[in-house]
Amino acid sequence: MDIKTASALHRLRLISVPEALSFPALLIFGSLLSRVSDIDFLMMPLGIIHGILFVLYALFLLDVWNRAKWPVKKVALFFVLALIPFGGLYGDKLLKRDEADSVIAARARDAAGREGATA
């Protein structure tokens, strides 16, 4: 995996958790509180924050799709996870596992390259 692909995956991981938490915050503090009480001043800022985070998530997901050459099913899974409250937390877990697997594979390639150079 090259450095640009690794940084695209890292950016997606960085945005997935805040995006995953902003949606339930919007639902709970924005929608629910505005319906049960007179607290409606949270709806607009939470909506803007969630909207910005969602758009960034979608852009970073498209960047990863382009760089990592993910199959459409995997990209669709990550997009659907962004639509589910707390779904991005599971997506972050999957990305963390992929990142660890790619680091292990890179170390194995480096070790094999060093062994081949000394032989």
N, C-alpha and C positions, 0 to 999 in steps of 0.2 A: 504494500500500500504506500503510495507516495504521500508527501507532506501535505499537499493540497486536499487530498481525499481525507486524510486524518483530521485536518483542521475543519473541514466541512462537517464531518461526523461529530467532532467536539462542539462546534457551534450548535448543532441540532440538539445535542445532549444538554448544553447550557440553557437553551430556551425551552426545552420540553417541560422541565419542572415548574418554572414560573407560569407557563401557559396552562399547565395542568391544574395549578392551584388558583389561578385567576378566574377560571370558569365557575367553580363552586362558590368562590367568594362573591362573584357577580350574582349567582343564583340566590345565595343565602342573604348576604348583606344588602344587595341591591333590590332584587325583586321581592323577596319575602318580607323584609322590613318595610318596604314602601307600601306593601299591601296590608300589613297588620298594624302599622303605626303611621305617624306623620313623618317618619324619617325617610325622606326621598332624595336628600342631597347626595347620597352615595351612588345612586344609579348612574349618573353621567360620568363621573371620573372612573368608576370601576368598568363601565362599558368601554370607555376609550382605552384604558390600560389593557383590558382583555382583547380588544380588537387589534391593537398594535402588536401584542404578543402573538396572537393567532396568525396575523399576516406574516410576521417574521418567521414563525414556525413553518408556515407553508412555503415561504421562499427558501428557507434553509433545507427543507425536505426536498424541494425541487433541485437544489444545488447538490445534495447528496445523491439523489437519483442520477443526475448527470455525471457526477464524478465517480461514484462507486459502481455504477452500472447495475443498480438493484433491479430485480424483476418487478413488474407492475404489481403483483400480489403483495409484495413486501411494502411498497410505497403506499398502496391502498390501506394496508393494515395500520401503518403509522398515521395516515390521515384520519382513519376512523377512530383511532385512539385519541386523537386531538379533539374529536367531537364528543367523547364520553367524559363526564366529570371524573377527574383523577386518572384518566386513561394514559396521560403522558407520563405518569410515574411508572407504569408498566413498560411504556416505550423506552424510558430512560434505563430501566433494568435490562431490556433487550439490547440497547445500544452499548451499555457497559460490558455486557457479555461479548458482543461482537468486537469491541475494542480490545478486550483482554485476549480474545482468540487471535486477532491480527498481530498483537504484540508478540505472542508466543510463536506464531508462524514466522514473523520477521526475525526473531532471535534464532530460530531453527535454521532459517536461510543463511543468516550471518555465520553461524557455527559451521554449517556445511561448506560455506565459501572459504572459511579459514582452513578447514581440514583439506579441502581440495587444493588450496594454495601451498600447503606444506607437503603434500604428497608428491 
